[in-house]
Amino acid sequence: MPSSPIDVLSRHLEHVTAARLPADLPAEPLDLPTLAELLNTIPDPRSRRGRRYRLGPLLALSLLAVLGGATSPAKIARFIAGYDPDLRAHAGLPGTIRLAASTLGRLFARLDGDAFDTATCTYLAELATCAPPAGPGDQPEGRIPLSGLAVDGKTLRGSRTSQGVTHLLAATCQNTQIVVAQRQVEANSNEIPAFTPLLSGLDLTGVVVTADALHTQQEHARQIVTASGHYLFIVKGNQPTLLRRLKALPWREAILNDHTDETGHGRREIRHMKICTARPGLPFPHAAQAIQVKRRRTDHRTGKTTIVTIYAITSLSPGRITHAQLAALIRGHWSIEALHHIRDVTYREDASRVRTGTAPRIMAGLRNLAIGLARLIGSTNIAAATDHYRSHPADGLQLLGFTT
């Protein structure tokens, strides 16, 4: 019988080395369906005649294979065929499996990508919410803690066909790398039109949406504030008037609000952050503060030093969070780039040649789901987690909400 996913997460894998569970997981189990039950609600594109396996259990076992490192429908099919029959029965696929890789590939290519992303992202969002960038005790008294939500896009390079390439826009919790929303960018378009539908179904109360310069758009700012959220946008040359106004602010007279000096990944990086209260007439809706970050980076291998100045704008009013937390939100935006790196290195996403229909998007969604579930139990090394689940698929099945 399936058990509560939260309950499973709270007692999962005693013999796996993992960090503590996130503090924001609820103490009491939530009454959530198993992932297989949720996936079974996705519209099934297959004809009823000859339909041998239920969609939910089949997709759940596909996720189990991805947890173990499967990188394509063909490898997923081999994983499923190799599982113990009792394990498959626990997932809802009893009997002898005769699953062809081509059949699974056709299924992925015909699935409704929006329905799949909605179901899986909602499931992850229910399991864990974005945690604040600092502890609740560091928040100004009477203030709701804020969490960072990074919005960025990724091109699935191996999916390119004569009709174009699959490009996905995602919203990711900064501190957990959990994808809570994802949309596919229309062919012959860019990420800007996909921003509004991406965030439209999310509760942005207590959330700071961070994004790069492409999404520094006035309508985006209005949408976020109307939804009770806050924004923190990078400003570059695509907003020339705004950038010119920001550069003209009295930064020389402004005090230094935050300083960090970090060494790692073969380099030393020093950051200085200054803040100016936005002046009346600044051409951007709900702008409350302007930010300047000077970043000095030294490569230890080459000895080369580069200095970059970054400007940003936010709807957060002065005193809403500490200066250190504001700096952490700016740095935390790049957590979504770290997620993309994991998908490329551990799951070889850019090397994938899956390109038919919605199959590239479904595979990306399965990777997001696998990484998110691993993060929820405290896994800090996704490559090590895939090694474990490849050798112990029963543990992965338990993680999906089943007892074995």
Secondary structure, 3 states (H helix, E strand, C coil): CECCHHHHHHHCCCCCCCCCCCCCCCCCCCCCCCHHHHHCCCCCCCCCCCCCCCHHHHHHHHHHHHHCCCCCHHHHHHHHHHCCHHHHHHHCCCCCCCCCHHHHHHHHHHCCHHHHHHHHHHHHHHHCCCCCCCCHHHCCCCCCCCEEEEEEEEEEEEEEECCEEEEEEEEEECCCCCEEEEEECCCCCCCHHHHHHHHCCCCCCCEEEEECHHHCCHHHHHHHHHCCCEEEEEECCCCHHHHHHHHCCCCCCCCCCEEEEEEECCEEEEEEEEEEECCCCCCCCCCCEEEEEEEEEEECCCCCEEEEEEEEEECCCCCCCCHHHHHHHHHHCCHHHHHHHHHHHCCCCCCCCCCCCCHHHHHHHHHHHHHHHHHHCCCCCHHHHHHHHHHCHHHHHHHCCECC
